[in-house]
Amino acid sequence: MTHEWAPETVVVETGRPTRTNDASLNHPITLTSTFIGTAEATPGTYGYARTGNPTWDPFEEALATLEGAALPGLVFASGLAAITAALDLVAPGGTVVVPRHAYLGALDGAAQSAAAGRFDLVPVDVADTEAVLTALETARAEKAGLDDGTGNSVLLWLESPTNPMLEVADLPVLLARAKEFGVLSVVDNTFATPLLQKPLSFGADVVVHSATKYIAGHSDVVLGAALTSREDLRAKLHGYRTIRGGIAGPFEVWLGLRGLRTMALRVERAQENAGVLARRLSEVPGIEVRYPGLPGDPGHARAAAQMNGFGAIVCLVLPDAVQAEKLTGLVELWTPATSLGGVESLIERRRRHATEPHSVPEGLVRLSVGIEHVDDLWADLEQALRAVL
Ligand SMILES: *Cc1c(COP(=O)(O)O)cnc(C)c1O
């Protein structure tokens, strides 16, 4: 078929078994540790189940198609496993430029590696394009000699919108400049999903996902993925996954693909709910709302230009930690829990995590808006806010 499928079709149709009589519509879960190899000279595709598993293939193919990657994706045991592998792309002693606000596990892991001397870490405000470019240029000048030919002396790590501040980076400009500078770039696309944002199309070298979130979508599995169109980088990431050994179980990957089938519908409803709630919340006196979909939000123009929607994460800033904690305790439909991207709505005060940067306000509450009826979500939030404010 020459007609290119829309993402809504890709999530449903990609990665199906070949159409033969009596073929099952879904791939089976292949439970094996090893694969029969009859001829030494022509080893099979998998060999051993730490290297590959047929259950991974349709999921990896579907994600690559969605992100526009020229090569199959790589599934990892968790988002952080994919992130750890991608961070290892930087040369020993190189520099990783990271967002000052980002997924906490990524920041904590990078800080630990930096403390152990693996690389230097330079935190930047990713919304400040000039600051990011200056950091990249400085790092490249310092570290050029370390490059192995892949551009790995410096690695630009991006998240947009960022967790939990929802800052929006100018992805087309930053990724194009990273390419001009000859440095690696990685984008954590978990918040946006490939439905709303395609970093590889802006020149990113690698995209990583916590598939735990919108991709699997039901808060029942922990899973990650990395996507790239570069053979050299895919080989390194594949090697890291195989040799470090933290691979995904076949059942989890099967669940990931099963969840992906409805991702377009879920994301559409969740972000529609998020937009309605953000607008209603912005009329409540005494709180600040952050959501790139609001016309007054600092990230609005950029998000409108580079995204296909504004996502389903909304943040509220209450005056202090006590009020924020009170809010998360008074809701009845929203679930107080960390994580995001599931069908159900979650609420969390982010500074309850000790290592969350102190530039994140004490009273910041992150809402992961789910697919429930928006009026029920609003009624619950409103009664809780009324009791708090
Ligand atoms: C949850 C999350 C991760 C980590 O993924 P896990 O699957 O929990 O390991 C990474 N990045 C972002 C943006 C996330 O939300």
The ligand as an ORCA input file, in Angstrom:
! r2SCAN-3c Opt
* xyz 0 1
  C       8.174      7.781     34.290
  C       9.125      8.510     33.458
  C      10.395      8.002     33.208
  C      10.894      6.730     33.830
  O      10.251      5.608     33.311
  P      10.056      4.233     34.091
  O       9.295      3.421     33.116
  O       9.328      4.542     35.361
  O      11.418      3.688     34.376
  C      11.228      8.720     32.377
  N      10.860      9.895     31.831
  C       9.653     10.422     32.051
  C       9.297     11.736     31.437
  C       8.737      9.765     32.870
  O       7.546     10.303     33.104
*
